[in-house]
Amino acid sequence: MDPADLVRRCRLGAGITQQQLAIRAGTTKTAISRLEGGHISPTFETVTRLLLCLGYRVEVDAIALTPRSDPAQLDAVAGLTPTQRLDHALASQSSLAGLLGAARDG
């Protein structure tokens, strides 16, 4: 979620104005307005501080990605030389570019 949207949603959920949030956070209404309007890119610390002023706690979680490799494909290239692997990769890239172009063209 966009930080601007997050701050705005939480502020509205807390039922306070931009001016009230600015006072709580020790900043200006203009700064809050610019942040919520997407005119500035706040740091993580700024968003965390504003949300704390609104009665919210920030939680960050890391989730492992599902492997994006196909074991059969890895086995197929395992015995290739580095040059053969490069040729294989370039051919795959060219095929993918062709598919993307066809998809864009409809």
C-alpha positions as CSV (number, residue, x, y, z in Angstrom):
1,M,0.0,0.0,0.0
2,D,1.1,3.5,-0.8
3,P,2.4,5.4,2.3
4,A,0.2,8.4,1.5
5,D,-2.9,6.2,1.3
6,L,-2.0,4.4,4.5
7,V,-1.6,7.6,6.5
8,R,-4.8,9.1,5.0
9,R,-6.9,6.0,5.7
10,C,-5.6,5.7,9.3
11,R,-6.1,9.4,9.9
12,L,-9.7,9.2,8.6
13,G,-10.2,6.0,10.6
14,A,-9.1,7.8,13.7
15,G,-11.5,10.6,13.0
16,I,-9.0,13.5,13.1
17,T,-8.1,16.3,10.7
18,Q,-4.8,16.9,9.0
19,Q,-4.4,19.9,11.4
20,Q,-4.9,17.7,14.4
21,L,-2.4,15.1,13.1
22,A,0.1,17.8,12.4
23,I,-0.2,19.1,16.0
24,R,0.2,15.6,17.4
25,A,3.3,14.9,15.2
26,G,4.9,18.3,15.7
27,T,4.7,19.3,12.1
28,T,2.5,21.5,9.8
29,K,-0.8,20.8,8.2
30,T,0.9,21.6,4.9
31,A,3.5,18.8,5.5
32,I,0.6,16.3,6.2
33,S,-1.3,17.5,3.2
34,R,1.7,17.1,0.9
35,L,2.4,13.7,2.3
36,E,-1.1,12.5,1.8
37,G,-1.3,14.0,-1.6
38,G,1.7,12.0,-2.7
39,H,3.8,15.1,-3.3
40,I,6.6,13.9,-1.1
41,S,8.0,10.4,-0.4
42,P,8.1,9.9,3.3
43,T,10.7,7.8,5.0
44,F,9.6,4.6,6.8
45,E,10.4,6.4,10.1
46,T,8.1,9.3,9.3
47,V,5.2,7.0,8.4
48,T,5.8,5.0,11.5
49,R,5.8,8.1,13.7
50,L,2.6,9.5,12.1
51,L,0.8,6.1,12.5
52,L,1.9,6.0,16.1
53,C,0.3,9.5,16.5
54,L,-2.9,8.0,15.1
55,G,-2.9,5.1,17.5
56,Y,-1.5,2.5,15.0
57,R,1.5,0.2,15.3
58,V,3.5,-0.7,12.2
59,E,4.3,-4.4,11.7
60,V,6.7,-5.5,9.1
61,D,7.0,-9.2,8.0
62,A,9.2,-11.0,5.6
63,I,7.7,-13.9,3.7
64,A,9.8,-16.3,1.8
65,L,9.1,-16.4,-2.0
66,T,8.1,-19.5,-3.7
67,P,11.0,-20.8,-5.9
68,R,10.4,-19.6,-9.4
69,S,12.6,-22.3,-11.0
70,D,11.4,-25.4,-12.6
71,P,13.5,-28.5,-11.5
72,A,13.1,-30.1,-14.9
73,Q,14.6,-27.0,-16.6
74,L,17.4,-26.9,-14.1
75,D,18.2,-30.5,-14.9
76,A,18.1,-29.8,-18.6
77,V,20.8,-27.1,-18.4
78,A,22.9,-28.7,-15.6
79,G,25.1,-30.6,-18.1
80,L,25.7,-27.6,-20.4
81,T,28.9,-25.7,-20.7
82,P,28.8,-22.0,-19.7
83,T,28.8,-21.0,-23.3
84,Q,25.9,-23.3,-24.0
85,R,24.0,-22.0,-21.0
86,L,24.5,-18.4,-22.2
87,D,23.2,-19.4,-25.7
88,H,20.2,-21.1,-24.1
89,A,19.5,-18.0,-22.0
90,L,19.7,-15.6,-24.9
91,A,17.4,-17.8,-27.0
92,S,14.9,-17.9,-24.2
93,Q,15.1,-14.2,-23.8
94,S,14.5,-13.7,-27.5
95,S,11.5,-16.0,-27.4
96,L,10.0,-14.2,-24.4
97,A,10.4,-10.9,-26.0
98,G,8.5,-12.2,-29.0
99,L,5.7,-13.4,-26.8
100,L,5.5,-10.1,-25.0
101,G,5.4,-8.2,-28.2
102,A,2.6,-10.5,-29.6
103,A,0.7,-10.0,-26.3
104,R,0.9,-6.2,-26.5
105,D,-0.2,-6.2,-30.2
106,G,-3.3,-8.2,-29.2
